[in-house]
């Protein structure tokens, strides 16, 4: 979207990328159980109170859409592009593990991952929570 009025956000959405490059993610950031700090330089978990700052760190969250409670939002994002790639990789490869919820609260679908790179490509991820 180029216009992010609230009406554009009232749908089921998949949002990819952090707030530095995706203004739609910025609209949902404060509603996420795992999100970015105000400067976008750290991932902060409201569940564990942990912070993650590695460039390869990313997260996956699924929440009810705060603009329409009958819809959902899936966010795949990272601090840098490698973190976003790690989140997408984790979602594609470990979908069942993600659906089991956060290790600290199984009712919340929110995972933090850190990618392992080889020759500039994500080859696997480690689940941080």
PyMOL commands that set and color helices and strands:
alter all, ss='L'
color gray80, all
select helices_A, chain A and resi 6-9+23-31+81-93+95-99
alter helices_A, ss='H'
color red, helices_A
select strands_A, chain A and resi 13-16+34-36+43-45+51-52+57-64+72-78+109-118+121-127
alter strands_A, ss='S'
color yellow, strands_A
deselect
rebuild
show_as cartoon
